[in-house]
Amino acid sequence: MLCRSHCGACCTAPSISSPIPGMPNGKAAGEPCIKLLQDMSCAIFGSPSRPKVCADFMAETAICGDTREDAIMILDILENDTK
């Protein structure tokens, strides 16, 4: 599965504990990443400064569902289940 354009759910829903350029302490769940652009794309996609957890994320139906709303809901559930 390719990433859905104008989604950005994986840049918003989960917490990221590793440093992100401009966010040295990572980000909290539900907080949009500082690198998430208005079109919901990543400003550092493909950059070596992108956190490993982000670079390793692969879009798949089980995580992303059929819509951005599905992805937010699924990622929220996973975030809560792994606290």
C-alpha positions in Angstrom: 0.0 0.0 0.0 1.3 3.5 -0.8 0.8 6.3 1.7 -2.6 8.1 1.2 -2.1 11.7 0.0 -3.4 14.4 2.3 -3.5 12.0 5.3 -0.7 12.6 7.8 -2.3 10.3 10.4 1.0 8.7 11.2 2.5 12.2 11.8 -0.3 13.1 14.2 -1.8 10.1 16.1 1.1 8.2 17.6 3.6 9.5 20.1 7.2 9.6 18.9 9.9 9.4 21.6 12.9 10.0 19.4 14.1 13.5 18.5 12.6 15.2 15.4 14.3 18.2 13.9 12.7 21.1 15.8 11.2 18.7 18.4 14.2 17.4 20.4 11.9 15.5 22.8 9.8 13.9 20.1 6.0 14.5 20.2 3.0 13.5 22.2 0.2 11.3 20.8 -2.3 13.5 19.0 0.2 16.3 18.5 1.0 17.0 14.8 4.7 16.8 14.0 6.3 20.1 13.4 7.4 18.7 10.0 3.8 18.0 8.9 3.0 20.4 6.1 -0.4 21.9 5.3 -1.0 19.4 2.5 -0.4 16.7 5.2 3.0 15.6 3.6 6.3 15.4 5.5 8.8 18.2 5.0 11.7 15.8 5.8 10.4 12.7 4.0 13.5 10.9 2.6 15.9 13.0 4.7 18.5 11.4 6.9 17.2 13.7 9.7 13.9 11.9 9.7 13.4 9.7 12.8 14.1 6.0 12.2 10.6 5.1 13.5 9.1 7.3 10.8 11.4 6.0 8.0 10.6 2.4 9.0 6.8 3.0 9.0 5.2 1.2 6.1 1.6 2.0 5.1 -0.7 -1.0 5.2 -4.4 -1.4 5.3 -4.4 -2.9 8.8 -2.9 0.3 10.2 -4.2 2.9 7.7 -7.7 1.6 7.0 -9.6 3.0 4.1 -9.6 6.7 5.1 -7.6 9.2 7.2 -10.3 9.0 9.8 -9.8 5.2 10.0 -6.0 5.6 10.3 -6.4 8.1 13.2 -8.8 5.8 15.0 -6.6 2.7 14.5 -3.4 4.5 15.5 -5.1 5.9 18.6 -6.2 2.4 19.6 -2.7 1.1 19.1 -1.2 4.1 21.0 -3.5 3.4 23.9 -3.0 -0.4 23.9 0.8 0.1 24.1 1.0 2.6 26.9 
